[in-house]
Amino acid sequence: MNETLARILAWAAGGALGGMFFGGLWWTVRKAVSSKRPALWFLGSLVLRMTIAVTGFYVSSGGHADRLLLCLLGCAMASLCVTRLTRPSGDEQVHARREAGHAPYAG
C-alpha cells in the first residue's frame, strides 16, 4: 500500500475512533444523569470505549509510530469537533452561568 494513503487512513481512523470515544462519552453522561446507577454507566462505557479505541489505534497504526501519531492527531481533532457539536446554544449557556452564580455557600 502507498505510504501516503496508509497515513491518511490512519488519520481518518483516528478521527472516527475519537468521534466514537467522545461521542460515546457525551451519550453516557446524558444517560447516566437520569439513571439510578450512574457509576455502572460510567464504568461500563469507559471499559467499552477504551477497548475499542486502543484496539483501533493498535490496528490502524500497524506498528508504525508515524501512523500512531497521525491516529492520535485525528482523535484530538475529533475531540474538538464533538465538543463544538455538543455545546449548548448561546441561550442555554447564559442560563447555566446564571444558575452557577446562585450556588449555596458551604463555608
C-alpha positions as CSV (number, residue, x, y, z in Angstrom):
1,M,0.0,0.0,0.0
2,N,1.2,3.5,-0.7
3,E,2.6,5.0,2.5
4,T,0.8,8.3,2.0
5,L,-2.5,6.5,1.7
6,A,-1.7,4.5,4.8
7,R,-1.1,7.7,6.7
8,I,-4.3,9.3,5.5
9,L,-6.2,6.2,6.5
10,A,-4.6,6.2,10.0
11,W,-5.6,9.9,10.4
12,A,-9.1,9.2,9.3
13,A,-9.3,6.1,11.6
14,G,-8.2,8.3,14.5
15,G,-10.9,10.7,13.7
16,A,-13.5,8.0,13.6
17,L,-12.2,6.5,16.8
18,G,-12.2,9.9,18.5
19,G,-15.7,10.6,17.4
20,M,-16.8,7.3,18.7
21,F,-15.0,7.8,22.0
22,F,-16.0,11.4,22.8
23,G,-19.5,11.0,21.3
24,G,-19.9,7.9,23.5
25,L,-18.8,9.9,26.5
26,W,-21.4,12.6,25.7
27,W,-24.1,10.0,25.3
28,T,-23.0,8.3,28.6
29,V,-23.2,11.5,30.6
30,R,-26.7,12.2,29.3
31,K,-27.9,8.7,30.1
32,A,-26.1,8.4,33.5
33,V,-27.6,11.6,34.8
34,S,-31.1,10.2,34.9
35,S,-30.0,6.6,35.8
36,K,-30.4,5.0,39.2
37,R,-26.9,3.5,38.8
38,P,-24.7,6.2,37.1
39,A,-21.5,4.5,38.3
40,L,-22.3,1.4,36.3
41,W,-23.0,3.5,33.2
42,F,-19.7,5.4,33.5
43,L,-17.6,2.3,34.3
44,G,-19.2,0.1,31.5
45,S,-18.9,2.9,29.0
46,L,-15.3,3.6,29.9
47,V,-14.3,0.0,29.5
48,L,-16.1,-0.3,26.2
49,R,-14.8,3.0,24.8
50,M,-11.2,2.4,25.8
51,T,-11.2,-1.2,24.5
52,I,-12.5,0.0,21.1
53,A,-10.2,3.0,20.9
54,V,-7.0,1.2,22.0
55,T,-7.7,-1.7,19.7
56,G,-8.4,0.6,16.8
57,F,-5.2,2.6,17.4
58,Y,-3.2,-0.6,17.5
59,V,-4.7,-2.0,14.3
60,S,-4.6,1.3,12.4
61,S,-1.1,2.1,13.3
62,G,0.2,-1.2,12.1
63,G,3.3,-0.9,14.3
64,H,4.4,2.4,12.8
65,A,5.0,5.3,15.1
66,D,4.1,7.9,12.5
67,R,0.8,6.3,11.8
68,L,0.1,6.1,15.6
69,L,0.8,9.8,15.9
70,L,-1.5,10.7,13.0
71,C,-4.2,8.5,14.5
72,L,-3.9,10.4,17.8
73,L,-4.0,13.7,15.9
74,G,-7.2,12.6,14.2
75,C,-8.6,11.6,17.6
76,A,-7.7,15.0,19.1
77,M,-9.3,16.8,16.2
78,A,-12.5,14.7,16.7
79,S,-12.5,15.7,20.3
80,L,-12.7,19.4,19.3
81,C,-15.4,18.6,16.8
82,V,-17.5,16.7,19.2
83,T,-17.1,19.4,21.8
84,R,-18.2,22.0,19.4
85,L,-21.2,20.0,18.1
86,T,-22.5,19.1,21.6
87,R,-22.1,22.5,23.1
88,P,-25.3,24.0,24.2
89,S,-26.7,27.0,22.3
90,G,-25.9,30.6,23.4
91,D,-29.2,31.0,25.4
92,E,-28.6,27.7,27.3
93,Q,-25.0,28.8,28.2
94,V,-26.2,32.1,29.7
95,H,-28.9,30.3,31.7
96,A,-26.3,27.9,33.0
97,R,-24.0,30.7,34.1
98,R,-26.8,32.4,36.0
99,E,-27.6,29.2,37.8
100,A,-24.0,28.6,38.7
101,G,-23.8,32.1,40.3
102,H,-26.6,31.1,42.8
103,A,-24.8,28.1,44.3
104,P,-25.2,27.8,48.1
105,Y,-22.3,28.9,50.2
106,A,-20.9,25.9,52.0
107,G,-18.3,27.7,54.1
